[in-house]
């Protein structure tokens, strides 16, 4: 079994509480931006790079640096995802907010599109169940907002 280390980002617009997802070509579903960690790249650097490459939106990662202020941001979670070859993708996931603008301009061949969705709209599109669970958690824990 091959192990691949990845980082991904759940980007929430704090103004309208919408989530930014990409329509992934391989999965044919809407997913959070993310991908493989490059050599000598930290999880944080990979998350920021992937978010910008796949959406055109620069983000700020949310979370605390623990125990020291110059440590890395504590990730939201770590997912184990298997592909159809039996490979294991270990995905360090972060919550984030946009810092430059909310206009998307994907710069990758992996996604058809990037779009903002309300929580209610997630019930109308093809997403993995953990997308809804994670969005609900982020809205509740970071924005004191109850999901619809």
N, C-alpha and C positions, 0 to 999 in steps of 0.2 A: 504494500500500500504506500503510495506517495502522499506526502504531506505538503500542502501549499499554505503559506501564511499570507493572509489578506487583511485589508482594512476597509471598512465601509462607513458611510455617514448618513444618518437620518437628519435631513435639513428641514427645519420648521421655520416658517415666516412668523415672527412673534406678533406681527400686526393682525394678520387674518387667520393665523393658526393653520395654514395649509402646509402640506408636506411636498417636497420636491422629489419626484421619482423619474427614473429613466425607463424607457421601453426597451428592454434588453433583447437583442436579436436572437441570441442563443436560446434563452428561456421563453421568448415570446410572452413575457409578462412584464409588468411594471415592478421595478425593484429600486432599492436605495442605491445611490452611486457607490462604487467601490471596486477594488481589484487587488491584484497581487502586489506584494511589497517588493520593491527593487532592492538590489544589493546595496548594503550600507545605508538603507533608508529606515527611519523609525516608523512605527505604526502611525504616529501623528502626521508625519510628513507624507506618508502614503495616502492617508485619509484626505488631507487637504489637496494633494495633487489630483487624486482620482475625482474628487468632487468637482474641481475646476475643469479637468479634461472632459468629464462626461456631462457637465451642465453649463459650463461657462460662468458659473457663479462662484465667487470667492466666499469662504465661510470662516467663522470662528467656532472652534470646538467648545462645547460646554462641559463643565465638570470641574471637580476640584483637583488640585495638585497635592498629593498626599504622600508622605507626611511633610515634605518641605515644599516651599513655593517654587523651587527650580526643578522639582521632579516632573515627570510626565503627567499629563492629565489622566485621571482614572477613567478607563473606558466604561461605556454604558454596559457592555457585556462582551462575552466571547461565545460565538456560535460554532458548532460543528456541522458542516454541510458536506454530504457525500455526493459525488457525481456518479454517472452510470458506469464508470470504469472502476469504481470502488475507491477512488482517490478521496482523501480527506482534505477539505478546505477549512482551515482554522481562521475564522473571521473575527477580528477585533472591531467592535462596532462603537461608534460615537454618536452623540447628539450634537447638532450644530445650528447656527443661525447665519443667514446671509450677511455679508459686510459691505459689499460693493453695490449690488443692485439685485433685483429679482428677475431680470430678463435673462432667459436662457439662450445659450448658443453652444450646443454640444459640439465637441471637437474630437470625436472618437468614432471608430468604425464599429464599435460594439453596441451602439444604441441607435434606435430609429429616431427617438425624440426624447425630450425632457419637458416635464410639465408639472405644475403645481396642482394639488388635489386637496379638497376638504376631506375631513374624516368620513362624511356621508358618501362622498364620491368613491371612496375605496371599495364600498360595497357593490359598485357598478362596473368595476374593471377587474382584469385578471391580475391578482396579487397573491403572493404566498401568505398564509394565515399570520405568520409572525410579523408582517408589515403592520397589520392592524393592531396587534397586541403591543408592538413597540411604540407605535404612534400614540396609542392611548396612554401608555406609561409616561412618555415624554411630556405630553400635554398636561398630565396630572402632576408629575413631579417637578417639572421645570417651569411651567407656565400657570400652575394652579387653575387649570382649565379642565372642565369635564367634557369628555368626548361625546358627540351626538350618537 
